[in-house]
């Protein structure tokens, strides 16, 4: 999936543990792990809001879009 | 939920009846062959080729009763065939057929019971149920084909082993259609369960 979850990066920056974050946002540690490893299919706005509140960040800090098209393909398109 | 509980109890009773039926029939077929002396083995129709046999018989009053002046008759066109007596090796074949039938029935009951239990537990959208539904559909589709195959073989066996002067087999119409609708229905339910399973998986992975 082209959406990358950078939750672990933000957690490291804020020096917060998984257990602590899970407790504060009100989800299980197992679900937080699914989110961190990128296995999640979707994220609720309520969960995203809670994460942003606890980590004091923006949704864009946690979710990043990366195109699946390789750089070579991208440059060839630009040349055309 | 009460309905599901009752359904499971019915299935439990059917399971018991299937096993008991197999046990009793096995004893009857294998040890008491005289008890199955007039087993209706050939349940198909024959058509007499003799035209006289198709007309109203004297001695059998099949005339329209309310008004005898109206020329309306019931005509006997075909007869059911019953095999009297059991051939020595036939008992084993009959027992094998019955055992297969009972075991298939038991397996179907297990599948249905598992599906009802999953609904009781609130998790009907699982892979096992999808597989179970497809298996039942396949089984239902196989039944008329096996039956047809058996009838063809049966007719061939009768033709080669019995003298059939003046009598021919009736070309029975295909009975695939009544089976086709439940098969289509089961496959559709299977597809629905599969879609439900995917949706549930997505729901489970929504954090």
HADDOCK unambig.tbl for C-alpha pairs under 7 A between the chains (distance, minus, plus):
assign (segid A and resid 31 and name CA) (segid B and resid 207 and name CA) 6.39 0.50 0.50
assign (segid A and resid 40 and name CA) (segid B and resid 205 and name CA) 4.85 0.50 0.50
assign (segid A and resid 40 and name CA) (segid B and resid 206 and name CA) 5.97 0.50 0.50
assign (segid A and resid 40 and name CA) (segid B and resid 207 and name CA) 6.82 0.50 0.50
assign (segid A and resid 41 and name CA) (segid B and resid 202 and name CA) 5.98 0.50 0.50
assign (segid A and resid 41 and name CA) (segid B and resid 205 and name CA) 5.31 0.50 0.50
assign (segid A and resid 41 and name CA) (segid B and resid 206 and name CA) 5.63 0.50 0.50
assign (segid A and resid 42 and name CA) (segid B and resid 205 and name CA) 6.69 0.50 0.50
assign (segid A and resid 42 and name CA) (segid B and resid 206 and name CA) 4.51 0.50 0.50
assign (segid A and resid 42 and name CA) (segid B and resid 207 and name CA) 6.46 0.50 0.50
assign (segid A and resid 43 and name CA) (segid B and resid 206 and name CA) 5.34 0.50 0.50
assign (segid A and resid 43 and name CA) (segid B and resid 207 and name CA) 4.91 0.50 0.50
assign (segid A and resid 44 and name CA) (segid B and resid 206 and name CA) 6.91 0.50 0.50
assign (segid A and resid 44 and name CA) (segid B and resid 207 and name CA) 6.10 0.50 0.50
assign (segid A and resid 47 and name CA) (segid B and resid 207 and name CA) 6.90 0.50 0.50
